[in-house]
Amino acid sequence: MRISLKTKLIISFLAVIVICGLVATLVAIRLIGTGIINQAQDKVRIDLNSAREIYREESENLKDVVRFTALRFFVQNAIKDNDVKTLQKGLENIRKAESLDILTLTDENGRVIVRSGKPSVIGDNQAVDELVSQVLSTREIVSGTVILPREELLKEDPNLAKQAYIKFIPTPKAKPSSETEQTSAMCIKAAAPVFGSDGSLVGVLYGGNLLNRNYKIVDQVKETVYQGVKYKGKDIGTATIFQGDLRISTNVKGEDGSRAIGTRVSEEVYEQVLVKGLPWIDRAYVVNSWYIAAYEPIKDIKDEIIGILYVGILEEKFMDMRKRAVTIFLGITLAGMIMALIVSSFLAKGVLKPVGYLVSASQQWAAGNLDYRVTTSRDDEIAELAETFNLMASSLKERDERLKEYAEQQIMKSERLATLGQLAAGVAHEINNPLGAILMYTHLSLEEMEAEDTNRKNLEKVVGEATRCRDIVKGLLDFARQTEPKVEESDVNEILNRTLSLVENQAVFQNVRINRLLSSSLPKVMMDSNQIQQVFTNIILNAAEAIEGEGELIVVTRVAPDNEHVEIEFTDTGCGIPPEYQEKIFDPFFTTKEVGRGTGLGLSISYGIIARHKGTINIRSKPGKGSTFIVRIPFNKGS
């Protein structure tokens, strides 16, 4: 399927835009999500600080109530006078007025004198209680969170034992446990010394409020921190007090819409807070929903972990915020991509418009219209390319004209050669028979003629000229035939040695030294040895005739640098060939020799033989310094 360059550019632009957009979107989603979650976690961390402060204020209020009650005169006087009824009535009124669950007075040894919640139970020893014991030893007021067992609750008020009882409710993600119910209670408790008029310790007053099913603190946290805001019908913020991992006070709602008392904290929070004693600030599964939650341990006066204080924000709100932010960002990104696509389309069109001109120009040139030129008003690389195209067109036109001229010359030359070959063959055939008769009868006449006959010299001249004519006819026949070589595997050095042995005894080599530099590692060559010998003979004789006086002929054989040809080099110290003759030296009947000394066909015939062997003949020559003929024949290749 053919796709236009414009489409490819737009697709490329779009791919870059999409990739960058996707990367930016993923990074933005990550940053937005992380930012929103971090913001939520920072908020619940602050909310937890607020919840801790409200919890501490509740403990301080209880502490103040107990301290001020211990300082009342009626308590001191009633203890001094052993007026139990007055103590009972007074403490009962204070307990109800201050909304306390427990308010009890012991003597200086820690034995209970008055219980405002259950007057009938007195005399038990509370010196073993952590807070009472500390007051007895330090004579200072103390407060803290404690765990009260069921036995103590029954002593203080049977209703407190009922309030403390909580049945475990199966909770998703909670730590597996074999327990099914909770009978003890978590209590904020304070104890203060009671002094007589003389400053001596006469008793210990302690009071407390149960946290089990007491929603005062958690609801105050929700109203103070989250102001009762709801999201999709759910409280956006919740608070919880855990006794161990059990919810004893909470405004988290269960499936039925009631407070999720009796549900438990998730196992991962259990391990982090109750086991390791570290705060937890992260997303957590709370009963039936995900919250961004913060948990921290609640410790007693011995610094032992007995519970957990929790605040949380509904995660759904922040997830929806993230979705909206991501949706808005994606919309902006998509709109940007569409705009970028539109802009890239216009840009691609602007960039490719001059390319279209180049394509049109190429089509015109392909059709043969080399006069067509590309015009552009741009001043950039495209303009440089257009100028290059125009220069290329000019060069093509110029080369085309030269090729046409050369082709015409070659055609004319081929036609002339063909005509000449036909003419030469006809002339040679017609002349050869009478020429043979002339030579035969002239020789017979010379045999019959006396040596001193004055006409003998004339007949000898006739024989010489007739012989020259016969050689010319033979050359014409060789040139006209151009027979295909009969190739066989041959040794170039052997043919050279044979050729040199045939010609070196001729008169023309009397003053010529022959220097042979023949390679011993030449490969065999597929060739017609007779035709190649004829080539060597023509070149060697021409070299000998070009040497005037004494001279040297150097014959070299070697493997060509391309490792595909054998090179035979003939270098003479003759007169050389003028540059203007070097292009014509292989043309038929071209010769620089005197009239009667050559036909001008030897090198032309040699050129044709080497061409039919798929080889080449090249010449290097400088007038007065000799000439070098280089014959190159491919080896291991047939004709």
Stockholm file with secondary structure:
# STOCKHOLM 1.0

chainA/1-639         MRISLKTKLIISFLAVIVICGLVATLVAIRLIGTGIINQAQDKVRIDLNSAREIYREESENLKDVVRFTALRFFVQNAIKDNDVKTLQKGLENIRKAESLDILTLTDENGRVIVRSGKPSVIGDNQAVDELVSQVLSTREIVSGTVILPREELLKEDPNLAKQAYIKFIPTPKAKPSSETEQTSAMCIKAAAPVFGSDGSLVGVLYGGNLLNRNYKIVDQVKETVYQGVKYKGKDIGTATIFQGDLRISTNVKGEDGSRAIGTRVSEEVYEQVLVKGLPWIDRAYVVNSWYIAAYEPIKDIKDEIIGILYVGILEEKFMDMRKRAVTIFLGITLAGMIMALIVSSFLAKGVLKPVGYLVSASQQWAAGNLDYRVTTSRDDEIAELAETFNLMASSLKERDERLKEYAEQQIMKSERLATLGQLAAGVAHEINNPLGAILMYTHLSLEEMEAEDTNRKNLEKVVGEATRCRDIVKGLLDFARQTEPKVEESDVNEILNRTLSLVENQAVFQNVRINRLLSSSLPKVMMDSNQIQQVFTNIILNAAEAIEGEGELIVVTRVAPDNEHVEIEFTDTGCGIPPEYQEKIFDPFFTTKEVGRGTGLGLSISYGIIARHKGTINIRSKPGKGSTFIVRIPFNKGS
#=GR chainA/1-639 SS CCCCHHHHHHHHHHHHHHHHHHHHHHHHHHHHHHHHHHHHHHHHHHHHHHHHHHHHHHHHHHHHHHHHHHTCHHHHHHHHHTCHHHHHHHHHHHHHHTTCSEEEEEETTSBEEEESSCTTCCCCBCTTSHHHHHHHHHCSCEEEEEEECHHHHHHHCHHHHHHHCEECCCCTTBCCCSCCEECSEEEEEEEEEEECTTSCEEEEEEEEEECTTCCHHHHHHIIIIITTCEETTEESEEEEEEETTEEEEECCBCTTSSBCTTCBCBHHHIIIIIITCCCEEEEEEETTEEEEEEEEEEECTTSCEEEEEEEEEEHHHHHHHHHHHHHHHHHHHHHHHHHHHHHHHHHHHHHHHHHHHHHHHHHHHHTTCTTCCCCCCCCSHHHHHHHHHHHHHHHHHHHHHHHHHHHHHHHHHHHHHHHHHHHHHHHHHHHHHHHHHHHHHHHHHHHHSCTTCTTHHHHHHHHHHHHHHHHHHHHHHHHHHCCCCCCEEECHHHHHHHHHHHHTTSGGGTTEEEEEECCTTCCCEEECHHHHHHHHHHHHHHHHHHCCSSEEEEEEEEECTTSSEEEEEEEECSCCCCHHHHTTTTSTTCCCSCTTSCCSCHHHHHHHHHHHTTCEEEEEEETTTEEEEEEEEESSCCC
#=GC SS_cons         CCCCHHHHHHHHHHHHHHHHHHHHHHHHHHHHHHHHHHHHHHHHHHHHHHHHHHHHHHHHHHHHHHHHHHTCHHHHHHHHHTCHHHHHHHHHHHHHHTTCSEEEEEETTSBEEEESSCTTCCCCBCTTSHHHHHHHHHCSCEEEEEEECHHHHHHHCHHHHHHHCEECCCCTTBCCCSCCEECSEEEEEEEEEEECTTSCEEEEEEEEEECTTCCHHHHHHIIIIITTCEETTEESEEEEEEETTEEEEECCBCTTSSBCTTCBCBHHHIIIIIITCCCEEEEEEETTEEEEEEEEEEECTTSCEEEEEEEEEEHHHHHHHHHHHHHHHHHHHHHHHHHHHHHHHHHHHHHHHHHHHHHHHHHHHHTTCTTCCCCCCCCSHHHHHHHHHHHHHHHHHHHHHHHHHHHHHHHHHHHHHHHHHHHHHHHHHHHHHHHHHHHHHHHHHHHHSCTTCTTHHHHHHHHHHHHHHHHHHHHHHHHHHCCCCCCEEECHHHHHHHHHHHHTTSGGGTTEEEEEECCTTCCCEEECHHHHHHHHHHHHHHHHHHCCSSEEEEEEEEECTTSSEEEEEEEECSCCCCHHHHTTTTSTTCCCSCTTSCCSCHHHHHHHHHHHTTCEEEEEEETTTEEEEEEEEESSCCC
//
